[in-house]
Amino acid sequence: MVVWNAPLAALARALSGAGAADGARRGPLFHRAERDRGPDPFETLALQVRLERLAAQVRALEADPHIWARARRLMAVEAAYDAVLVDAWRLAGAGAALPAPAPPPDRTTAELDLAARGWTW
């Protein structure tokens, strides 16, 4: 291990309870079952960044009428945007009330629901 990573590795082991005796309780930082903190903020941020990039690509494709294979590219980017939008919608907890095989919402419903929950992209 590189020398500058040694303090970080030691801190990570201490916080995760690695090396503790069997039956010993792990640190409270890694017990999600004890207190529900909701979705991971970094996963939320990553989805917001992906949504922002895909929305920018859609706007760029719609603005340039001379791009080659514009319709195909637009369909592909919109399909990717819709998939990430549904992932974000489910991560935000909006789809928790629906059964698992329920179809995802349409784009407008998902965008409005995420915006109402404070999401921006």
N, C-alpha and C positions, 0 to 999 in steps of 0.2 A: 504494500500500500504506500502511496506517495505520502511524504511527511506532512504536507499541508492538509491532507484529508484525514489524518489521524484524529485530530480533535473533533471533527464532525462525525466521524464514525463512532467514536466513543460516546458522544452525546446521543446519537441515534440508538446505540445499544442500550444506553441508560434509560432513555425515554420509552423504548419498546419493551423493556424488561428482559431483553435477551441475556442469557447467561444466568438468569435467576433460577433458584432451586425449584424443583418440581413442586407444584402446589402453591408457590409464591404468587402473590397477586401482581399483575402487570400494572404499569403506570396508567393513570386515568386518561391520558391523552389519546390512547388508542382503543378505548372502550366505547364504541358507538352505541352498543346495546344499553349502556347505563344512562346515556342522555342522547336523545335524538337531535342532531344538529342540522338536519336537512341535507341537501345535496352538497357535494364537494364544491367549494367556491372556485377552484381552479378548473374543474370540469365545466362549470357554468361559464366561466370566462372563455375557455377554449371554444365552446359552442357559440358564444356571442361573437367571437372573432371570426369563426368560420362563416356564420350567417352574414356578417358584415362584408367579408371578402366575396362571398357568392352574390350578395345583393349588388355590390359594386360591379361585378362581372356582368350581371344581368343589365344594369344601367348602361354599361359601356357597349354591350351588344345591341341594345335597343337604340342607342344614339348614333351608331355607325351603320348607315344603310349600304355601304360598299364592301362590307366584310365578306369574305368567301365562306360559303356554307353557313350563312347566318342563322337560318331556321334550325338547322341541326344542332349547332352550338348552343343556341338559345334553349332548345328543348333539353339538352343535356344539363346545362347549368341550372335550369329551373327544376329539373328532376332532383339534382343534387341539393338544391336549396330546400325543396319540399321535404326531402329525407332528413336533412339536418334540422329543419323546423319541427318536424314530428319528434325527433330525439330531444330537442330543447323543450318542447311542450310536455313530453312525458317526464323529463328530469325536473321540471318546475312543479310537478305534482298534479297537473291538470288532468291527466289521463288516469289517475289513481282510482277514480270512482267507476271507471268503465271496466268491463270484463276484458281479459287479455285478448281474445280474438276480435274485439271491436275495431272497426275501421278507424283510421286516424281522421281528424277533422279536416275540413277544407282549409286552404291557405289563409283566407281572411279570418276565419274563426280562431285559428292557432295564433296568428299575429296579434289579433286583438286581445286574446287571453294572455299572451306573454307580455304585451305592453301593459295590461292592467296589473300584472304581477311585478312590474318594475323593470322588465328586461328592455335593454336598448341595443341596437345594432345598426 
